[in-house]
């Protein structure tokens, strides 16, 4: 119970003593000595949200202690990640005798050696993975270098916050907003001390008087209570964007300014930069996906000259999400014959560990379990891909590549209540190692539509016993075309309450969805419908060669006949068959999971009125009376007098001709004076029309349920396929 209470009600007093971090007292003494001796102190930060927050925490702390302190954040494009020799040389020239790194430095072996030779002491505060050799720094504050420190997963800002607490001699609640931003944005596990800092930091963010944070909340349209999603999806990306595209110092200035108007100007600039960042990411994603469209490797590696290196981590994340494979995205600098970029991985493959196994192939390499940054010679790109691919093939199974969503519980819509949602929210803040519960619902949506300015989001509406549930899928708009009429959809997502104009609606944020039944997509009679065949090569189109529209034929890459047709996931039917048995044979041989009926008729046999027996009798008597009927002369009269179409008159004539009741020569119908008695159904034309009418009745004019029932009768394979539904849509 005590552990549960600590989890649900995190207490600041449960934070560990900063002095448990190895070398903390030594680091504190050195800073106080520097302040006493009027030394200049340089804070060396990083350009992401964690690094910017860490820089702000340390700078505010040193300013409060009246230290001569300033900060420096390297330029991502000209200097790259982490400390560099040139920056340290510049610090020396400017009279700095103490450098404090925040959220960086643990891999800066050479740079610290340079500083030592210059007579500059370096205190490293970092949380990144420890490499084979530690820098010879004056002091290293790092949870994983501290055997006595109980919690090893602090973010960079968490370590900086601990240092600030030790330096100030009291708990700095005014710095909690920055601790929350850096901790949540850096995706560290939200357990232990991180949960405490995030929990109380979010409360502090909600009530902050810091002009910069207030302005940033305003442009992010965050009003009232701030939650972890606000930080992760709104505040964090805007802070990160400036470091990705420009100089991250702008974000530090936002946090440091005391002037609200200046803060608003900076926040507006960050907003514009973030919009530009989104645009650049989208452009690179499109190019990258095109490059790997036919890629069969277990690791995706894409490289191109001119890509903005600041956003490549985001691009890599999107590729991993879409293709379920580790991804490395690089920009090539031809002048240096060098490639630089980022990598992201799937949970089953430790990117940092395996990257370190081939460390000699990189000029620079660092990161975490599922994320890494790197620089390498262009000539090594293919070798890195080959080696990582080899590791994956040796260690992973096919199951490791499948995204897994852990379902907390399966619920019916009627089981959702505000009480349930509020109980669940008591476990917030959610994040790594404390994910928000994902629930599963199954039902037939009343409504499925695309929303958003570019129709890239999905909205679904479910109803059950008078209860409604709204489903929102961000970035899932394309899946609308994968959900057929009346399909039972299983959805996995996070529950919440959407409140608008004092009206509360239960909502599920869709993570993924699947359909465990075969689907029929009904596009019958849509004259201008031009379905595009999927590019994955696992689809079959069926059409009559003589009727095939050119736009469809252009998409066909391989042709075969019915006897050699292979199995497929998707079957597209563009024309009605001449025989129902032929279509049934195609369905049984292809064993499709999705059937698309796309045929259109200008005028089918079913709508042409079939001549009655009386009309056959009248027409025969008319010909016998005249002995010879010239169709050219009598056609218009018959159409006018009897109200018959030209097609009906020709049909009557063909039937009588096939039965040898009449003979036709050069457009003139002659009566046969001695016809053999026969049934009308002996005529092939008569039989063909009956068959056509039956085909059109069942396949064209039937309702959706009738059509699906007929196709279902052809699908003996469904019971076997249902056991292994495809993941998602």
C-alpha positions in Angstrom: 0.0 0.0 0.0 2.9 2.4 0.8 4.4 1.9 -2.6 1.0 2.5 -4.3 0.5 5.6 -2.3 3.9 6.9 -3.2 3.1 6.2 -6.9 -0.3 7.9 -6.9 0.8 10.8 -4.7 4.4 11.5 -5.5 6.2 13.4 -2.7 9.1 15.8 -3.0 10.5 14.5 0.2 11.0 11.2 -1.5 13.6 12.7 -3.8 17.2 11.4 -3.0 19.9 13.5 -1.4 21.9 15.2 -4.2 25.1 14.5 -2.3 24.6 10.8 -3.0 25.8 11.5 -6.6 29.5 10.7 -6.7 31.7 13.9 -6.8 28.8 16.2 -5.9 30.6 17.8 -2.9 33.7 18.2 -4.9 31.8 19.9 -7.7 29.9 22.2 -5.3 33.1 23.2 -3.6 34.7 24.1 -7.0 31.8 26.3 -8.1 31.7 28.1 -4.7 35.5 28.6 -5.0 35.0 30.0 -8.5 32.3 32.4 -7.2 34.5 33.5 -4.3 37.5 34.1 -6.6 35.4 35.9 -9.2 36.2 33.3 -11.9 34.2 33.2 -15.1 32.0 30.1 -15.4 30.7 28.8 -18.8 27.7 26.5 -18.9 28.0 24.2 -22.0 24.6 22.9 -23.0 22.9 20.9 -25.7 20.4 22.0 -28.3 17.4 19.8 -27.5 14.6 20.5 -24.9 16.5 18.6 -22.2 19.7 20.5 -22.9 18.0 23.9 -23.1 16.1 23.2 -19.8 19.3 22.0 -18.2 21.1 25.2 -19.3 18.3 27.4 -17.9 18.4 25.6 -14.6 22.1 25.9 -14.2 22.2 29.5 -15.4 19.4 30.6 -13.1 21.2 28.9 -10.2 24.5 30.5 -10.9 22.9 33.9 -11.4 21.2 33.6 -8.0 24.6 32.8 -6.5 26.0 36.0 -8.1 28.4 34.0 -10.2 30.0 35.4 -13.3 28.3 32.9 -15.5 27.3 32.6 -19.1 26.2 29.8 -21.4 27.2 28.3 -24.7 25.2 25.9 -26.9 26.9 24.5 -30.0 25.4 24.9 -33.4 24.1 21.6 -34.6 25.1 22.3 -38.2 28.6 23.8 -37.8 29.7 22.1 -34.6 27.6 19.1 -34.0 26.7 17.4 -30.8 28.6 17.7 -27.6 31.7 19.7 -26.5 34.2 20.5 -29.2 37.9 21.6 -29.1 37.3 24.9 -30.9 34.6 26.0 -28.4 36.8 25.2 -25.5 39.7 27.1 -27.0 37.3 30.1 -27.5 36.3 29.8 -23.8 39.9 29.9 -22.8 40.5 33.1 -24.9 37.5 34.7 -23.2 38.9 34.0 -19.7 36.7 31.1 -18.6 38.4 28.9 -16.0 35.5 26.6 -15.2 33.2 24.8 -17.7 30.0 23.0 -16.5 28.5 20.7 -19.1 24.8 20.0 -18.9 23.0 17.1 -20.7 26.3 16.4 -22.5 30.0 15.7 -22.0 30.2 12.1 -20.9 31.9 11.1 -24.2 34.1 14.2 -24.5 37.4 12.5 -23.6 39.5 14.5 -26.1 37.8 17.8 -25.4 38.3 17.5 -21.6 42.0 16.7 -22.2 42.2 19.9 -24.2 40.6 21.9 -21.4 42.9 20.4 -18.8 45.9 21.5 -20.9 44.5 25.0 -21.1 44.0 25.1 -17.3 40.2 24.9 -17.4 38.4 22.7 -15.0 35.5 20.8 -16.4 32.5 19.6 -14.3 30.4 17.2 -16.4 26.7 16.7 -15.6 25.1 14.2 -18.0 22.9 11.2 -18.2 23.8 9.7 -21.6 25.2 6.2 -22.0 28.7 5.8 -20.6 31.3 4.7 -23.2 34.4 2.7 -22.8 36.5 5.6 -21.5 35.5 8.4 -19.2 36.8 11.9 -19.6 39.4 13.1 -17.1 37.1 15.8 -15.8 37.4 17.7 -12.5 34.1 16.1 -11.5 31.5 13.9 -13.2 27.9 14.0 -12.0 26.2 11.1 -13.6 23.8 8.6 -11.9 25.4 5.7 -13.7 28.8 6.7 -12.5 27.5 6.8 -8.9 27.3 3.4 -7.2 25.5 4.9 -4.2 22.9 6.8 -6.1 19.6 4.8 -6.0 18.0 6.1 -9.2 19.9 5.7 -12.5 17.5 7.1 -15.1 17.5 10.9 -14.5 17.2 13.1 -17.5 20.0 15.7 -18.2 17.8 18.3 -16.5 17.3 16.0 -13.5 21.1 15.9 -12.9 21.3 19.6 -13.4 18.5 20.1 -10.9 20.3 18.0 -8.4 23.4 20.0 -8.8 21.4 23.2 -8.5 19.8 22.0 -5.2 23.3 21.1 -3.8 24.7 24.5 -4.9 21.8 26.6 -3.5 21.5 24.6 -0.2 17.7 24.4 -0.5 15.1 22.7 -2.7 14.6 25.0 -5.8 10.8 24.7 -6.4 11.0 27.6 -8.8 13.1 25.4 -11.2 10.6 22.6 -11.3 8.9 23.8 -14.5 12.2 23.4 -16.4 12.8 20.0 -14.7 9.4 18.8 -16.0 9.9 20.1 -19.6 13.3 18.4 -19.9 12.4 15.2 -18.2 9.2 14.6 -20.2 10.5 15.9 -23.5 13.6 13.6 -23.3 11.5 10.4 -23.0 13.2 9.1 -20.0 11.3 6.5 -17.8 8.6 8.4 -15.8 9.2 6.4 -12.7 11.0 7.0 -9.4 12.5 10.5 -9.2 11.5 11.3 -12.8 7.9 10.8 -11.9 8.2 13.0 -8.8 9.9 15.8 -10.8 7.4 15.5 -13.6 4.4 15.4 -11.3 5.3 18.4 -9.3 6.9 20.1 -12.3 3.6 19.9 -14.2 1.8 21.6 -11.3 4.4 24.3 -11.3 4.1 24.7 -15.1 0.4 25.2 -14.7 0.9 28.1 -12.3 4.3 29.5 -13.5 5.0 33.2 -13.5 8.0 32.7 -15.9 7.3 35.0 -18.8 9.0 32.7 -21.3 7.0 29.6 -20.3 3.8 31.7 -20.2 4.4 33.0 -23.7 5.2 29.5 -25.0 2.0 28.1 -23.5 0.1 30.9 -25.2 1.4 30.1 -28.7 0.9 26.4 -28.0 -2.8 27.2 -27.1 -2.3 25.6 -23.6 -4.7 27.1 -21.1 -5.2 25.9 -17.5 -3.7 22.7 -16.2 -0.7 21.5 -18.1 -0.3 17.7 -18.6 2.5 15.5 -20.0 0.9 15.5 -23.4 1.1 19.3 -23.5 4.8 19.1 -22.8 5.5 16.1 -25.1 3.5 17.3 -28.1 3.4 21.1 -27.8 6.0 22.7 -25.6 8.8 20.2 -26.3 8.6 20.2 -30.1 8.6 24.0 -30.2 11.8 24.1 -28.1 13.4 21.4 -30.1 12.5 23.0 -33.4 14.8 26.0 -32.9 17.8 23.8 -32.2 16.9 21.6 -35.2 16.9 24.5 -37.6 18.7 27.4 -36.1 20.5 28.4 -32.9 19.0 26.9 -29.7 20.2 29.9 -27.7 16.9 31.5 -28.7 15.1 29.0 -26.5 17.4 29.7 -23.6 16.8 33.4 -23.9 13.0 32.7 -23.9 13.4 30.9 -20.5 15.8 33.6 -19.1 14.0 36.8 -20.0 12.0 38.7 -17.4 10.1 40.8 -20.0 6.7 39.4 -21.1 6.7 41.3 -24.4 10.2 40.0 -25.3 9.1 36.5 -24.3 6.0 36.8 -26.6 8.2 37.9 -29.5 10.6 35.0 -29.0 7.7 32.5 -28.6 6.1 33.7 -31.8 9.5 33.1 -33.6 9.7 29.6 -32.1 6.2 28.9 -33.4 7.2 30.0 -36.9 10.3 27.8 -36.8 8.3 24.8 -35.6 5.9 25.2 -38.6 8.9 25.3 -40.9 10.3 22.2 -39.2 7.0 20.3 -39.9 7.2 21.2 -43.6 10.8 20.1 -43.9 10.1 16.8 -42.1 7.2 16.0 -44.4 9.3 16.7 -47.5 12.2 14.4 -46.4 9.8 11.7 -45.3 8.3 11.6 -48.7 11.7 11.4 -50.4 12.9 8.7 -47.9 9.9 6.5 -48.3 10.3 6.6 -52.1 14.0 5.5 -51.7 13.1 2.5 -49.5 9.9 1.5 -51.3 11.4 -1.8 -52.5 13.9 -2.1 -49.6 14.1 -5.7 -48.3 16.9 -5.1 -45.7 16.2 -5.6 -42.0 17.6 -2.1 -41.3 16.6 0.9 -43.3 19.5 3.3 -44.3 18.8 6.3 -46.4 21.2 9.1 -47.3 21.0 12.1 -49.5 22.8 15.4 -50.0 21.0 18.5 -48.9 18.7 17.0 -46.2 18.5 19.1 -43.1 20.4 17.2 -40.4 18.4 18.8 -37.6 15.2 16.9 -38.4 16.6 13.5 -39.4 15.8 12.0 -36.0 12.1 12.8 -36.5 12.3 11.3 -40.0 13.9 8.2 -38.7 11.2 7.8 -36.0 8.5 8.1 -38.7 10.2 5.4 -40.8 10.5 3.0 -37.8 6.8 3.5 -37.0 5.7 2.9 -40.6 8.0 0.0 -41.5 8.7 -1.6 -38.2 12.5 -1.7 -38.8 15.4 0.2 -37.3 16.2 3.3 -39.5 19.2 5.4 -40.1 18.7 8.7 -41.9 21.8 10.6 -43.1 22.6 13.8 -44.9 25.7 13.7 -47.1 28.3 16.5 -47.1 30.1 15.9 -50.4 32.8 18.5 -49.6 33.9 16.4 -46.7 32.8 13.0 -48.1 31.0 12.7 -44.8 27.5 11.6 -43.7 25.8 12.8 -40.6 22.5 12.0 -39.1 20.3 10.1 -36.7 19.0 6.6 -36.1 16.0 5.2 -34.3 15.2 1.6 -33.5 12.6 -1.0 -32.6 12.4 -2.1 -28.9 14.0 -5.5 -29.6 17.2 -4.0 -31.1 19.6 -2.0 -28.9 21.0 0.6 -31.3 23.6 2.0 -28.9 25.0 -1.4 -28.0 25.3 -2.6 -31.6 26.6 0.7 -32.8 29.4 0.5 -30.3 30.3 -3.0 -31.6 31.2 -1.3 -34.9 32.4 2.0 -33.4 35.4 2.0 -35.7 33.2 2.7 -38.7 32.0 6.0 -37.2 33.8 9.3 -36.8 31.4 10.2 -34.0 28.7 8.0 -32.3 26.5 8.3 -29.2 23.0 7.8 -28.0 20.6 5.5 -26.1 19.0 2.1 -26.5 16.6 3.2 -29.3 18.1 6.4 -30.5 21.6 7.4 -31.7 23.4 10.2 -33.5 26.4 9.6 -35.8 28.9 10.9 -38.2 30.7 8.6 -40.6 32.6 8.6 -43.9 30.3 8.2 -46.9 32.3 5.1 -48.0 31.3 3.3 -44.7 27.5 3.7 -45.1 27.0 0.4 -46.9 29.3 -1.4 -44.5 27.4 -0.1 -41.4 24.1 -1.2 -43.0 25.6 -4.6 -43.8 26.9 -5.1 -40.2 23.7 -4.0 -38.5 21.7 -6.2 -40.9 24.0 -9.1 -39.9 23.4 -8.5 -36.2 19.7 -8.3 -36.7 19.6 -11.6 -38.6 21.6 -13.3 -36.0 19.7 -12.1 -33.0 16.1 -11.2 -33.9 13.1 -13.3 -34.9 10.2 -12.3 -37.2 8.1 -11.6 -34.1 10.6 -8.9 -32.9 9.6 -6.7 -35.9 6.0 -6.6 -35.1 4.7 -3.7 -33.1 3.2 -4.8 -29.9 0.4 -2.9 -28.1 -0.3 -4.0 -24.6 -4.0 -4.0 -23.9 -5.0 -3.1 -20.4 -8.6 -4.3 -20.8 -11.3 -5.0 -23.3 -14.3 -2.8 -22.8 -17.7 -2.3 -24.2 -18.8 1.3 -24.9 -21.4 1.0 -22.1 -18.7 0.3 -19.6 -17.0 3.7 -20.1 -17.7 6.2 -17.4 -16.2 9.5 -16.3 -15.3 7.8 -13.0 -13.3 5.2 -14.9 -11.4 7.9 -16.8 -10.7 10.0 -13.7 -9.4 6.9 -11.9 -7.1 6.2 -14.8 -5.9 9.8 -14.9 -4.8 9.5 -11.3 -1.8 7.4 -12.6 -0.5 10.3 -14.6 1.9 11.6 -15.7 2.2 8.9 -18.3 5.3 8.2 -20.3 8.2 5.7 -20.7 7.8 2.8 -18.2 4.4 4.2 -17.1 2.4 4.1 -20.3 -1.1 5.4 -20.4 -3.5 2.3 -20.3 -4.6 1.2 -23.8 -8.1 -0.2 -24.1 -9.7 -2.3 -26.8 -13.1 -1.8 -28.3 -14.9 -3.7 -31.0 -17.9 -2.5 -33.0 -19.3 -1.4 -36.3 -18.8 2.3 -36.7 -21.8 4.5 -37.6 -19.6 7.0 -39.3 -16.0 7.0 -40.7 -14.6 10.1 -42.2 -11.4 12.0 -42.8 -10.8 15.3 -41.0 -8.2 18.0 -40.9 -7.2 20.5 -43.6 -5.3 17.8 -45.5 -7.7 15.0 -44.6 -4.9 13.2 -42.8 -6.7 12.4 -39.6 -9.5 9.9 -39.0 -12.7 10.2 -37.1 -15.0 7.4 -36.2 -18.3 7.3 -34.3 -19.5 4.2 -32.4 -22.9 3.6 -30.7 -24.0 0.9 -28.4 -27.2 0.7 -26.3 -27.6 4.5 -26.4 -23.9 5.2 -25.5 -21.6 6.9 -28.0 -17.8 6.8 -28.3 -15.8 9.1 -30.6 -12.6 7.7 -32.1 -9.8 10.1 -33.3 -6.8 8.8 -35.2 -4.1 11.4 -35.8 -2.3 10.7 -39.0 -4.6 7.7 -39.8 -6.7 9.5 -42.4 -5.5 7.2 -45.2 -7.1 4.2 -43.4 -10.6 5.4 -44.2 -10.4 3.5 -47.5 -9.4 0.3 -45.7 -12.7 0.2 -43.7 -15.7 -1.2 -45.6 -19.3 -0.7 -45.0 -20.6 -2.4 -41.8 -17.1 -3.9 -41.1 -16.6 -4.8 -37.4 -13.5 -2.8 -36.3 -11.4 -3.6 -33.3 -9.7 -0.4 -32.0 -6.8 0.0 -29.5 -6.4 3.4 -27.9 -6.3 5.8 -25.0 -9.5 6.9 -23.3 -10.3 10.5 -22.5 -13.0 13.1 -22.3 -13.5 15.7 -25.0 -15.2 18.8 -23.5 -16.6 21.5 -25.8 -19.2 24.1 -24.9 -19.8 22.4 -21.6 -20.7 19.1 -23.4 -18.6 16.1 -22.4 -18.0 13.3 -24.9 -16.1 10.1 -24.3 -13.2 9.8 -26.8 -10.6 7.2 -27.7 -7.3 8.3 -29.2 -6.7 5.5 -31.7 -3.3 3.9 -31.6 -4.1 1.1 -34.0 -7.0 -0.9 -35.4 -7.7 -4.2 -37.1 -10.5 -6.0 -38.9 -10.7 -9.7 -38.4 -13.1 -10.4 -41.1 -12.9 -10.4 -44.9 -14.2 -7.1 -46.4 -16.3 -6.2 -49.4 -15.7 -2.7 -50.8 -18.7 -1.6 -52.9 -17.9 0.9 -55.7 -20.6 -0.4 -58.1 -22.0 2.2 -60.5 -19.5 4.9 -59.8 -18.9 6.2 -63.3 -15.8 8.3 -62.4 -14.3 6.1 -59.8 -10.7 5.3 -60.6 -9.3 3.0 -58.0 -5.5 2.9 -57.8 -4.0 -0.5 -57.3 -1.8 -0.9 -54.2 1.9 -0.8 -55.0 2.8 -3.7 -52.8 2.3 -6.2 -55.6 -0.2 -8.3 -53.6 -3.3 -7.4 -55.5 -5.1 -8.8 -58.5 -7.4 -7.0 -60.9 -10.0 -8.9 -62.9 -11.4 -7.4 -66.1 -12.6 -8.2 -69.6 -9.8 -7.4 -72.0 -12.2 -5.8 -74.4 -13.8 -3.5 -71.7 -10.6 -2.7 -69.7 -10.3 1.1 -69.2 -6.9 2.4 -70.1 -6.2 4.0 -66.7 -6.5 0.5 -65.1 -4.5 -1.3 -67.7 -1.6 1.1 -67.3 -1.3 0.0 -63.7 -1.1 -3.7 -64.5 2.4 -5.1 -64.3 1.7 -8.7 -64.9 -1.0 -10.6 -66.8 -2.3 -14.1 -66.6 -5.5 -16.1 -67.2 -7.9 -17.6 -64.7 -6.2 -21.0 -64.6 -2.9 -19.6 -63.4 -4.1 -16.9 -61.1 -2.3 -16.9 -57.7 -3.6 -16.2 -54.2 -3.8 -12.5 -53.2 -4.8 -10.2 -50.3 -6.9 -7.9 -52.5 -9.1 -8.7 -55.5 -10.3 -5.8 -57.7 -13.2 -6.7 -60.0 -13.7 -4.1 -62.8 -16.2 -5.9 -65.1 -19.1 -8.3 -64.6 -18.3 -11.9 -65.6 -20.0 -13.7 -68.5 -20.6 -16.6 -66.2 -21.1 -16.7 -62.4 -19.1 -19.9 -62.2 -16.0 -18.1 -63.6 -16.1 -15.4 -60.9 -16.6 -18.0 -58.2 -13.6 -19.9 -59.5 -11.5 -16.7 -59.4 -12.5 -16.0 -55.8 -11.8 -19.6 -54.7 -8.4 -19.6 -56.4 -7.2 -16.2 -55.2 -8.5 -16.5 -51.6 -8.7 -12.7 -51.1 -9.1 -10.9 -47.8 -10.5 -7.8 -49.5 -12.8 -7.7 -52.5 -13.3 -4.5 -54.4 -16.3 -4.4 -56.8 -15.7 -1.5 -59.2 -17.9 -2.2 -62.3 -20.1 0.3 -64.0 -22.7 -0.3 -66.8 -24.2 2.3 -69.1 -27.2 0.0 -69.8 -27.4 -3.6 -68.6 -29.6 -6.4 -69.7 -31.6 -6.2 -66.4 -32.9 -2.7 -67.0 -33.8 -3.5 -70.6 -37.4 -4.8 -70.4 -37.4 -8.4 -71.4 -40.0 -9.1 -74.1 -43.2 -10.7 -72.8 -44.7 -13.8 -74.4 -47.4 -11.5 -75.9 -44.7 -9.3 -77.5 -43.0 -12.4 -79.0 -46.5 -13.5 -80.4 -47.3 -10.1 -81.8 -43.9 -9.6 -83.5 -44.1 -13.1 -85.1 -47.6 -12.5 -86.3 -46.5 -9.1 -87.7 -43.7 -10.7 -89.7 -45.9 -13.6 -90.9 -48.6 -11.1 -92.0 -46.1 -9.1 -94.1 -44.1 -12.2 -95.1 -41.1 -9.9 -95.4 -40.2 -7.0 -93.1 -37.5 -4.5 -94.1 -36.1 -3.3 -90.8 -34.9 0.0 -92.3 -38.4 0.8 -93.3 -40.3 -0.5 -90.3 -37.8 0.2 -87.4 -39.0 3.7 -86.6 -42.7 2.7 -87.0 -42.2 -0.2 -84.6 -40.4 2.0 -82.1 -43.2 4.6 -82.3 -46.2 2.3 -82.5 -45.1 -0.3 -79.9 -42.8 1.9 -77.8 -40.0 -0.7 -78.2 -36.3 0.2 -78.2 -34.1 -0.7 -81.2 -32.3 -3.2 -78.9 -35.6 -5.0 -78.2 -36.5 -5.3 -81.9 -33.0 -6.7 -82.7 -33.3 -9.1 -79.8 -36.7 -10.4 -81.0 -35.3 -10.8 -84.5 -32.2 -12.8 -83.3 -34.2 -15.1 -81.1 -36.6 -16.0 -84.0 -33.7 -16.3 -86.4 -31.8 -18.7 -84.1 -35.0 -20.8 -83.8 -35.4 -20.7 -87.6 -38.8 -19.1 -87.3 -37.5 -16.3 -89.6 -34.5 -15.8 -91.9 -32.7 -12.5 -92.2 -31.0 -11.3 -95.4 -29.6 -7.9 -95.9 -31.8 -6.3 -93.2 -35.0 -7.9 -94.4 -36.8 -10.5 -92.2 -38.5 -13.3 -94.1 -41.0 -15.7 -92.5 -40.2 -19.4 -92.6 -43.5 -21.0 -93.9 -42.7 -24.4 -92.3 -41.0 -23.7 -88.9 -40.3 -26.6 -86.5 -42.0 -26.2 -83.2 -39.5 -25.0 -80.5 -39.4 -23.4 -77.1 -38.1 -19.9 -77.0 -35.5 -21.0 -74.4 -33.8 -23.0 -77.1 -32.4 -19.8 -78.5 -28.8 -19.0 -77.4 -29.5 -15.3 -77.4 -32.5 -15.9 -75.2 -30.5 -18.0 -72.8 -27.6 -15.5 -72.8 -30.0 -12.7 -71.9 -31.5 -14.7 -69.1 -28.0 -15.4 -67.7 -27.0 -11.8 -68.1 -30.1 -10.7 -66.2 -29.3 -13.1 -63.4 -25.7 -12.0 -63.2 -26.7 -8.3 -63.1 -29.4 -9.0 -60.6 -27.0 -10.8 -58.2 -23.8 -8.8 -58.7 -25.0 -5.3 -59.8 -28.5 -4.6 -58.6 -28.4 -6.5 -55.3 -28.0 -4.6 -52.0 -24.7 -4.7 -50.1 -25.8 -7.6 -47.8 -27.0 -9.7 -50.6 -23.8 -9.2 -52.6 -21.6 -10.0 -49.5 -23.6 -13.1 -48.9 -23.0 -14.3 -52.4 -19.2 -13.7 -52.2 -19.1 -15.4 -48.8 -20.6 -18.5 -50.4 -17.5 -18.6 -52.6 -15.0 -18.2 -49.8 -14.1 -21.6 -48.3 -10.8 -20.2 -47.1 -12.1 -17.7 -44.6 -12.2 -19.9 -41.5 -8.5 -20.6 -41.8 -7.5 -17.0 -42.5 -9.5 -15.6 -39.6 -7.1 -17.2 -37.1 -4.2 -15.0 -38.3 -5.5 -11.4 -38.9 -3.0 -9.0 -40.3 -1.6 -6.5 -37.8 -3.5 -3.2 -38.0 -4.8 -2.0 -41.4 
